């Protein structure tokens, strides 16, 4: 009976394009808190359901007719689903930085399969999302499974919700005092704003970008420094 149910779900996912996020969304709702903390131990017990979604991704090629938002939502979901799978495959693990294969880091392991092609996490982030589907907010959409990362959204992205959700995530991240310390004249901010500074300063300064989301308006000449990144796992 259990195998029959699994086969039915696989068939449902393969036939219904709207179902690409249904299973993943339910898993995120179940195992990720509102603050982005993941219960990997409980998630591991639901690996079979995650595998159904992963199977869908393996067999899905993004259509050129898809809107930018649909493509962006799809690829961010890909990144996050495979990152979770990577953690579960190596769990228990203290940090994603501890995961290596043939001397390469987690982001350079070619294990992400989409539409019959194989990618690394780096390829998805840098070659697809940052180049083809650029939006600085993707940096709060993709999740690196670490404490200093912007929180992992506990819902899957869709064509309809991605614009609002990325804005909400960026607003929450910028104003999160555990990840960014902001005053009018001095800011200590996440290394993400340093590593990807070019993405955030295409239309102004870094302060200009932060002021779009910060509840505290920052002076243009504010002192800027960057916080040490905590790579420990974002687990419960």
N, C-alpha and C positions, 0 to 999 in steps of 0.2 A: 504493500500500500504506500509506504514511504517513497520508494523508488518511482512509483507511478505518479505521485504528487510532484516529485522533482522534475520528472520528464514533462509533465503538464506545464510546469512553470517555465521550463526552458522553451517549450513550444510557444507559450504565450508571449514571452519576451521577444522571441525571434519574429513573431508575426505582428506585434503591436509596437510601433515606433514610440508611442507615448509611454510604453512600459520601461523604457531605458532607465528611468530614474525611480520607478516605483519601489523595487526591492532595495536599491541602495538607500533611498530616502528613509525607508522604514528601519533599516539597520542603523543609520546615523541617529535617527530619533531615539532608538532604543539604547544605544551604547555610547553616545556622546552627550555630555552635559551642555547646558546653555553657555557655559564658560569655555567650552571647547576641550574639556578633559575627557579622555577616552578610557573606557573600561575594556582594555584589551583582553583581559582574562575571560570576560563574558562574551566579547566579540568573537573570540576564538571558537566558542561553542556554536556560533552561527556561521562558521566558515563556509558551510555548504551553500548557504543562501548568497554569500558574497561571491562564491564561485559561479553561481548562476548569472549574476550581473557581469562578472569578468568574461564569461563565455559569450554574453551578448556583445561586449566590446570587441572581443576577438573576431567576431563575425560581422562587425559593422564598419562600413566605410562612410565617413562623412560625405554627404552629398554637396556638390558645388552649388546647388540651388538653396541650400540652407542659409538662413540669415546669419549675420555676424554674431548676434546674441546666441543663436542656437549652437553654432560652432564653438563659441567661447565656453558655453555651459558644458557642452559635451567633453571638450578637452580638459577642462578643470576637473570634471567628474572622473575622467580617466586617470589624471594625475593622482587625485586623492584616493581613489579606489585601489590603485596599484600600490601606492605608498602604504596604505593600511594592510594590504595583502603581504607586502614585504615585511612589515613589522610582525604580523601574525606568523609568517613562515619562520621567523627567527626568534619568536617569543619563548621565554622571557629574555629581553635585551634591555640594557640600561640606556642606550642611545642609538639613534640611527647611524651615528658616526662609527659605531662599532661593527656595522654590517659592511663587509667587503667581500669581493669575489675576484680572484686572480689579481689581487693587489689594487683593484679599482674601488672607488667609493660607491655607496648606494645609488648615487645619482648618475653613475656612468655604467651601471650594469644593464646590458641589453635584455630586459625581461618583459617589457611592456608590449603586449601584442594587441594591435588594433587593425581591423580590416585586413588581416593577412600579412601585415607588416610588423616588424619588431623595432621598438624604440627604447631609448633610455629616458629616464625622468628629465635629464638635462635637455634632451632633444625636444621633448614636449614643451618644457618651459621656455627655452631660449629660441628655438627655431620655429615653433608653431605659435605659441601664445604671445611671446614678446615681439616676434617679427611679423607674422601674418595676421594676428588678431590683437594688435597692441592696445593696451589700456593699462595704465599704471596700477589700477586696482586689482589686476590679476595677482599681484604680490600678496594680497590678503585673501585671495581665493584659493590658491594652491597652498598646501600645508606640508611642512617638513617634519611633522611628528615630534616637535621639540617645544619645550616650555616657552622659549622666547619667540617662537613663531606667532603670528596672528592666530587667533583661535580658529580651530577647525569648525566650520559651520555644521550644525546638527541637522542639516537638510541638504538634499541634493539640489544642484543648480538646474534650472530649466530656462528655456527661451523666454518665458514670461517673467520669471522672478530675478534673473541674474543682475540686471541693472540696479534694482532696489537692494538686493542682498549684498552686492559688492560695496555699494555706498554705505550700507549699515555696518558692514564689517570694517571698512576703512575708518568710519567715524568711531566705532568701538575701539579699534586698535590705537588710533592716535590719542584717544582720551584715556586709555588704560594706563594707570599710573605705575603698574608693575612692568610695563614695557616701554613707556615713554614718560619722561618727567618734564613737564612744560610749564614755564612761567613766561611773563612778558619779555624779560630781558635775557633769559638763559634757558636753553633746552638741552636735555640729555635724551637722545632718541635712539631708536633701534638701529642696529647695523644694517638692516634692510634698506634704510634710507641712504646709507653710505654705499653699499654694494651696488645698488641700482639707481644711484643718483641721477644718471642721465635720463632714466625713465620718468623721474619725478620733476625734472627741471626743463622739460621740452618747451613749456609755455610760461616760464618764470623761474623764480628762485625756489629753493627748498622750503623756505619760510612761506612763500606764496602758496605752495601746495598744501602745507600743513594747515595754514589758516583757513583753507576751504572746509576743514573738518574739525579743527580744534575748538573746544569751548572757551579756551583762553586765547585771545588774539595776541600773536607774537610780534614784537617789534622787528622791523626789517634788519636792524643791526644787532640782533640778539646773538649771544655767544652760543656756538653749536659744538656739542661733543657727542660721542656715540657710546652706548652702553655695551658692556661685555655680553656676548650672546651665550645663553644657557642652552646647551644641546641635549640636556637630559630629556628622556621620553615624556611626552605630554599625557601621562597615564594617571588613572585614578589611584 
